[in-house]
């Protein structure tokens, strides 16, 4: 290796300064673009980062590298853990051997080796056009015997100002609940052993200035793009370093590298910003730039689940499709209950044949009827699951992900198949491929309704989640290869499998099984930190939520879905003529706005009143915005005070109005709200600093506000 000068990568407003002098590359800076420092300045920056020797410490203090190693004197969590037989090779000392740099793409590849340990690593790091950092590490066994890999994680430093952590937790029907605490010395770790990320998973682990919010405060965050077990952690050392790290969580013996074999981490994504709005905008722009990102307008979708559950039949569903077309839907998805023997959720998963007793002529008549009404036809599957009461489980009890000799604990009366077993994946591919071709399916709702327990391979009997996850990706990719244009939704008990790994092979996620728009405020806010709204299924429920029992008006239910991939989950056959017409108005409005909404920058306002929620979408050039104001609960002030906007161009002048005819009811105010009646024109600066008088709204009601420029 020749190059030892510090390396500066910068793109999209982000700089990475990497010192090549230590044993492995060391990030000196990740954050705001430093411009074009000279080589001499970069050398001085490296010099300025060398700490003094301190009493009680090592003679040559170890820096935090991209792959921290105990052999280099790093006493925090190592980036690599593993061993050979007898515990040998537990403490590798990898050293950089070569560096490849592509300044045009702001990327670098670092090669490292420890010949004595029989290990070689390739560390890849790049900055995308939006300033998002991506990184992977590949480890190869160059020795002559097996190497058991216990953990390999990507590590990035965060600045000393990061003294507060934000992540999310949750449960079924209540995903993405935020939690904050001080970033103190030690390790804060979030991990999933569920075989999927889980409803309690944090999509981002963020560390920032105390009190950082959506509008301001320096903050950095990581995301692990992996759909199986994973780990993500924040660590602060008493020697002053702070870091974020993440990767796959491996079970004991799950990855054993034979001589010449290698393992690569999932892609880890790093973003930063002055406030979560900016951090999130970088991620949204990065996600939207993927070649696989949906390119056509997101079809308004009617899903049948909460309309009929298992009570299926041609006449009722054809009528539902007729009403769906009448209100302006563009896609009709038949949910669970269509396949052989499936009359409730206790039986028949895996028997992917149309039920002849419910559908004596098959599903083709319904699919044809749906298409005759101008709708795409979609179908629900849960391919990775089976019930013991199924033909599949009776014929192939050995297809389960299960420890030999025992049946795993049931979840939702179902069990997990080992998709990595070639016989399993071949069966699933044949059944789904046949049905997609026969019925002209344009869309699959791919569900996964339980966590994995005893996730042992059906062939090797060792840990099987890693191989099952990669096999899942392969199955999804093959279906899309065979059926170009097929769209797939990732659903997992709602939002329990939301990550950029699954989204390389799918077109949206089902954000939560809870469609109550009040519950969805936080669920969508914190899912939306990672995902742009067009990838999040957001549906209008019936008047009374099936998950909370709360009864809400149509306006707040529609506004709760307006920014995302809009849909309906409601038996609209039972809706009154007036409700259908009003819902059709909302669908028309969404279609009018969706091209702008799904290219816009999502913003959340840091409100001072917890009774209020203000969020919106602002076009990339700042010329247009749409905001939703929701009165979540009753407030103390009456009438309430002002509210402000975020994300606007401070120099532009905006005409502000409540778009008509939506919504129909504002609230109990006893006089008109002047600006809503006449419209006002104000600068973006004034709207973001002075703001507007809040309307008097009933609790759990919303209004929309549109901002336009000449």
Buried (B, 14 or more C-beta within 10 A) or exposed (E): EEEBEBBBBBBBBBBBBBBBBBBBBBBBBBBBBBEEBEEEBBBEBBEEBEEEEEEEBEEEBBBBBBBBBBBBBBEBBBBBBBBBEEEEBBBBBBBBEEBEBEEEEBBBBBBBBBEEBBBBBBBBBBBBBBBBBBBBBBBBBBBEEBBBBBBBBBBBBBBEBBBBBBBBBBEBBBBBBBEBEEBEEEEBBBBBBBBBBBBBBBBBBBBBBEEBBBBBBBBBBBBBBBBBBBBBBBBBBEBEBBBBBBBBBBBEEBBBBEEEBBBBBBBBBBBBBBBBBBBBBBBBBBBBEEEEEBEEEBBBBBBBBBBBBBEBEBEBBBBBBBBBBBBBBBBBBBBBBBBBBBBEBBBBBBBBBBBEEBBEEBBBEBBEBBBEBEBBBBBBBBBBBBBBBBBBBEEBBEBBBBBEEEEBEEBBBBBBBBBBBEEBBEBBBEBBBEBBEEBBBBBBBBBBBBBBBBBBBBBEEBBBBBBBBBBBBBBBEBBBEEBEEBBBBBBBBBBBBBBBBBBBBBBBBBBBBBBBBBBBBBBBBBBBBBBBBBBBBBBBBBBEBBBBEBEBBBBBBBBBBBBBBBBBBBBBBEBEEEBBEBBBBBBBBBBEBBEBBBBBBBBBBBBEBEBBBBBBBBBEEBBBBBBBBBBBEEBEEEEBEEBBBBBBBEEBBBEBBBBEEBBEEBEEEEEEBEBBEEEBBBBBBBBBEEBBBBBBBEEBBBBBBBBBBE
